Amino acid sequence: MALLLIWLLVNLVGPWFARDLDRIHGLGFPFGFWIAAKGVLLLYLFIIVVYVHVMDRLERRYHEDATEADGGPEAGAK
């Protein structure tokens, strides 16, 4: 839920303040342009990496619970 909230804030706050951020220049580009072109993409990548990490931990935990409930991996071999 937190990742969805971050995604929503990135989509709403970035464009909302883009004109105000255009007053700041860096490397020849206005800061609002940089946020829209690069910053948002980096934040999306961060959200994806965090989501993959959380889902891997969740799947590992449920896989361990399922193998314990089945009697372990050696129960099916007998």
N, C-alpha and C positions, 0 to 999 in steps of 0.2 A: 504494500500500500504506500509505503514511503517513497519507493521508486516512481510510482505513478504520480505522486504529488510533486516530486522533483521535476519530472517530465512536464507536468502542467505548468509549473512555475517558470521553467525555461522557455516554454512556448509563449507564455503571456508576458513575462517581465522583460525578456530580451527585446522584442519588438516595441514594447511600450516605452522603453527608455532609449531606443536607438537614436532618435533625433537629439536628445540631450547629450548622449555619448559622442555624437559626431563633432562636438566642439573640441574634444581631445584628439590629438593626432599622434600617431606613432608609426615609424618606418614609412612615412609618406601616405598612410591610409588613415581615414577617420576611425576612431575606436568603435563606433556603432557598426561600421561595415565589418570590422574584424570580428566583433561579437557575432554578427549574423552569419558571416561566411565560415569562420573557423571555430569560434568559441562554442557555438551551439553543437556543432558536430562532435567536438571533443567531449562535451557533456553527455551527448547521446552514447558515445562509445563507452564512457565511464559507467553509465547506467546499465548498458548491456553486459559489461564485464562483471559488475556487482551482481546482476541478476543470474548470470551463469554460475558464479561462485556460490551463491545462496542455493540455487537449485541442485548443484552437485552435492552440497552437504546434505540437503533434504533427501535426495534420492539415496545417498549412501546410508543415511539413518533408517529410511524405510526398508531398504534392502536387508540391512542387518536385522531389523525387527521381523521381517518375513522369513528369513532363514532360521531364526530362533523359534518362531511359531511352527515351522515345518519339521522341527527336530534336528535342524542343522543339515549341512551338505552331505554328511555321510549316511543320513537316514534314507535317502533316495537310492543309494548305491547298494543296499542290502537286498 
